[in-house]
């Protein structure tokens, strides 16, 4: 997944920082040059490529704003050669996750009639062939992006939507397991198509999806193992409402000692470091101990890090 490292900060809008990875420029030059014969001037090819990423950016803002609407965290979008990534962290509930993911493709759906009207207006005014071709291509780009994103291949939007729907029935871990297995089958088909068509970009995309799908499968297996652990019912994570596991699953950032933070009252039994907040092993959020159980602890040292 792309990160801020090697990326240029473009702007901040609605509390979301937008970054552009430097690889984007190299791929942009190649893609623009490869389509140089479509228009009378390469300038139109530049407009087409920029329009592609404008649509991608709007799509990612759909994810980010929807996530914030349901109480999640979304403050960063990174654009890179394979599209865009909105770093969203919705509440660990199927409904909240479903809306955060579905909002992206819904932006593309909303653009379909808008671009259709725009194309009709351009055609009726007798605009230049270049302008008509540009609007036509933008329409096609939007539709193809929509179709591609809703494929049920994890971690594409379609795969994550499938996972969110299954979450209502199968639970958090099993829904992810099923979605990643379905995704792996789709990736195999994508690899076969890339080999058959000798399409390098399709092969790169298939490999990217394979790596993310495999990572999702491993995460699902970890969640299944965690779900079987005995739980400390007297405590509950304020974010995901899950009781913490019983065992030495937290690690002191001062001495490296593993311990059960809920058994020791958020104090390392080895070096006596007291921690102001504890990370939920299920959802990853940090909360003060008094938020977990109503106890009163005085924070004084660095946060606990999950083992």
Secondary structure, DSSP 8 states (H G I E B T S, - for coil): ---STTEEEEEEETTEEEEEETHHHHHHHHHHHHTTTSSSSHHHHHHHHHHHHHHHHHHHHHHHHHHHHTT-EEEEEEEETTEEEEEEE--SSHHHHHHHHHHHHHHHHHHHHHHHHHHHHHHHTT--HHHHHHHHHHHHHHHHHHHHHTSS-TTSHHHHHHHHHHHHHH-HHHHHHHHHHHHHHHHHHHHHHHHHHT-HHHHHHHHHHHHHHHHHHHHHHHHHHHHTS-B-TT---TTT----BSSS-EE-TTT--EE-HHHHTSB-TTT--B-S-EE-TTT--EE-HHHHHS------S---EE-
